Amino acid sequence: FYIDLIIASLIVIGAHALLYYDDFRTSELQQSSLKAQLAQARLRALKMQVHPHFLFNTLHSISSLVLEDPQKANSMIAQLGDFLRLTLDHADHELVTLKEEAEFLRAYLDIEQVRFGDRLKVAFEMEPMTLSAQVPHLILQPVVENAIQHAVAPRTAQSHIDIKAQRLEGLLRLEVKDNGPGIASKSDLLELHGVGLNN
């Protein structure tokens, strides 16, 4: 009787443990799914900020060139159309490969190259193994746009922007450097209310 009682108790405990574990796994999967949905929602929100921010800045640049240099303005409009086409083709993707992201960035830089000509020099240094990495769509463009606004636009000297990607200890490191004057202090950084660095 006692052996049967112990065996029955073990079966009941085992059944309860299995049910509890099943509930725990279901809850864990639901939490994981919610986290993924939250991350996607955040990426979509960032893209919604980046698109109009970029568009307004580009249209402002074009409007300043319309009277001064109509040919350059027309060229910028054509480049903007190409860039927007690329962006719309990937509008529903939160993540793209770094190779695709670099293509978006080059399309954006073609627009700025029309505006700044020889004053703007850009170098890409991306390790081949990083090109297949998944990154948030338009992660680099606002940061490069910041470099152009704060390092290239205010100066008449030639400006360099270096864009690097490398793999370090299993992580992807993206780096944007320019030869501008930089930000003097952290307090200056906190006073900037732009979209690029915050995002």
C-alpha positions as CSV (number, residue, x, y, z in Angstrom):
1,F,0.0,0.0,0.0
2,Y,2.8,2.5,1.0
3,I,4.8,1.7,-2.2
4,D,1.6,2.2,-4.3
5,L,0.9,5.5,-2.4
6,I,4.4,6.8,-3.0
7,I,4.2,5.8,-6.7
8,A,0.8,7.5,-7.1
9,S,2.2,10.6,-5.3
10,L,5.2,10.7,-7.6
11,I,2.9,10.4,-10.7
12,V,0.7,13.3,-9.4
13,I,3.8,15.5,-8.6
14,G,5.3,14.6,-12.0
15,A,2.0,15.5,-13.8
16,H,1.8,18.8,-11.9
17,A,5.5,19.5,-12.7
18,L,4.9,18.9,-16.4
19,L,1.8,21.1,-16.5
20,Y,3.6,23.9,-14.7
21,Y,6.6,23.6,-17.0
22,D,4.3,23.7,-20.0
23,D,2.5,26.8,-18.7
24,F,6.0,28.3,-18.0
25,R,7.2,27.7,-21.6
26,T,3.9,29.1,-23.0
27,S,4.3,32.2,-20.9
28,E,8.0,32.5,-21.9
29,L,7.1,32.2,-25.6
30,Q,4.4,34.9,-25.2
31,Q,6.8,37.2,-23.5
32,S,9.4,36.6,-26.3
33,S,6.8,37.3,-28.9
34,L,5.7,40.5,-27.2
35,K,9.3,41.7,-26.9
36,A,9.8,41.1,-30.7
37,Q,6.6,43.0,-31.4
38,L,7.8,45.9,-29.2
39,A,11.2,46.0,-31.0
40,Q,9.5,46.0,-34.4
41,A,7.2,48.8,-33.2
42,R,10.1,50.9,-32.0
43,L,12.0,50.4,-35.3
44,R,8.9,51.4,-37.2
45,A,8.6,54.5,-35.0
46,L,12.2,55.4,-35.7
47,K,11.7,55.0,-39.4
48,M,8.6,57.3,-39.2
49,Q,10.9,59.9,-37.7
50,V,13.8,59.5,-40.1
51,H,11.9,59.6,-43.3
52,P,10.3,63.1,-43.0
53,H,13.4,64.4,-41.2
54,F,15.5,63.5,-44.2
55,L,13.0,64.6,-46.7
56,F,12.5,68.1,-45.1
57,N,16.3,68.6,-45.0
58,T,16.8,67.5,-48.6
59,L,13.9,69.7,-49.8
60,H,15.4,72.6,-47.9
61,S,18.8,72.0,-49.7
62,I,17.1,71.8,-53.1
63,S,15.1,75.0,-52.5
64,S,18.3,76.9,-51.6
65,L,19.8,75.7,-55.0
66,V,16.8,76.4,-57.2
67,L,17.7,80.1,-57.9
68,E,21.5,79.8,-57.3
69,D,22.1,76.7,-59.5
70,P,19.0,75.2,-61.2
71,Q,21.0,72.4,-62.9
72,K,22.3,71.2,-59.5
73,A,18.7,71.5,-58.1
74,N,17.4,69.3,-60.9
75,S,20.1,66.7,-60.4
76,M,19.3,66.6,-56.7
77,I,15.5,66.1,-57.4
78,A,16.4,63.2,-59.7
79,Q,18.6,61.7,-57.1
80,L,16.0,62.2,-54.4
81,G,13.4,60.4,-56.6
82,D,15.8,57.4,-56.9
83,F,16.4,57.4,-53.1
84,L,12.7,57.5,-52.3
85,R,12.1,54.6,-54.8
86,L,14.7,52.5,-53.0
87,T,13.2,53.4,-49.6
88,L,9.6,52.6,-50.7
89,D,10.8,49.2,-52.0
90,H,11.9,48.3,-48.5
91,A,9.3,50.3,-46.5
92,D,7.9,47.2,-44.8
93,H,11.3,45.8,-43.8
94,E,12.5,46.7,-40.3
95,L,15.8,44.9,-40.9
96,V,18.0,44.8,-44.0
97,T,21.4,43.5,-44.7
98,L,24.3,45.9,-44.2
99,K,25.0,45.6,-47.9
100,E,21.5,46.9,-48.7
101,E,21.9,49.6,-46.0
102,A,25.2,50.7,-47.7
103,E,23.3,51.0,-51.0
104,F,20.7,53.3,-49.4
105,L,23.5,55.3,-47.9
106,R,25.3,55.7,-51.2
107,A,22.0,56.8,-52.8
108,Y,21.6,59.5,-50.1
109,L,25.3,60.5,-50.5
110,D,24.8,60.9,-54.2
111,I,22.2,63.6,-53.4
112,E,24.7,65.4,-51.0
113,Q,27.5,65.0,-53.5
114,V,25.5,67.2,-56.0
115,R,25.2,69.8,-53.3
116,F,28.8,69.9,-52.0
117,G,30.8,68.6,-55.0
118,D,34.5,68.3,-54.3
119,R,34.1,69.6,-50.8
120,L,32.7,66.2,-49.7
121,K,34.8,63.0,-49.8
122,V,33.3,59.8,-48.5
123,A,35.2,56.5,-47.9
124,F,33.5,53.1,-47.2
125,E,35.6,50.5,-45.3
126,M,33.3,47.5,-44.7
127,E,34.7,44.1,-44.0
128,P,33.2,41.6,-46.5
129,M,32.0,39.3,-43.7
130,T,29.9,42.2,-42.2
131,L,27.8,42.8,-45.4
132,S,25.3,40.0,-44.7
133,A,24.6,41.2,-41.1
134,Q,21.1,42.3,-40.4
135,V,20.7,46.0,-39.3
136,P,17.8,48.3,-38.7
137,H,16.7,50.0,-41.9
138,L,18.1,53.5,-42.3
139,I,20.3,53.2,-39.2
140,L,23.3,54.9,-40.8
141,Q,21.7,57.7,-42.8
142,P,20.7,60.0,-39.9
143,V,24.2,59.7,-38.4
144,V,25.9,60.5,-41.8
145,E,23.4,63.3,-42.2
146,N,24.5,64.7,-38.9
147,A,28.1,64.6,-40.0
148,I,27.2,66.5,-43.2
149,Q,25.1,69.1,-41.3
150,H,27.7,69.8,-38.6
151,A,31.0,69.0,-40.2
152,V,30.6,69.6,-44.0
153,A,28.0,72.3,-44.4
154,P,29.4,75.0,-42.1
155,R,33.0,74.8,-43.6
156,T,34.5,75.7,-46.9
157,A,37.4,73.3,-46.5
158,Q,37.3,69.8,-47.9
159,S,35.5,67.4,-45.5
160,H,36.0,63.6,-45.2
161,I,33.5,61.1,-43.9
162,D,34.6,57.6,-43.2
163,I,32.1,54.8,-42.8
164,K,33.4,51.6,-41.3
165,A,31.9,48.2,-40.5
166,Q,33.8,45.5,-38.7
167,R,33.1,42.4,-36.7
168,L,34.5,42.4,-33.1
169,E,34.0,39.4,-30.8
170,G,30.8,38.3,-32.6
171,L,29.3,41.8,-32.7
172,L,28.9,44.3,-35.5
173,R,30.6,47.6,-35.0
174,L,29.4,50.5,-37.3
175,E,31.5,53.7,-37.2
176,V,30.9,57.1,-38.8
177,K,33.8,59.6,-38.5
178,D,34.3,63.0,-40.0
179,N,37.1,65.6,-39.9
180,G,34.9,68.4,-38.6
181,P,35.4,70.4,-35.5
182,G,33.5,67.9,-33.3
183,I,31.3,68.6,-30.3
184,A,33.2,70.5,-27.6
185,S,31.6,68.8,-24.6
186,K,28.9,66.5,-23.3
187,S,26.8,69.5,-22.4
188,D,26.9,70.6,-26.1
189,L,25.8,67.1,-27.1
190,L,22.8,67.2,-24.6
191,E,21.7,70.6,-26.1
192,L,21.4,69.0,-29.6
193,H,17.8,68.3,-30.3
194,G,18.2,66.4,-33.6
195,V,16.8,63.1,-34.6
196,G,19.9,61.3,-35.8
197,L,22.0,60.9,-32.7
198,N,19.1,60.3,-30.4
199,N,17.7,57.5,-32.6
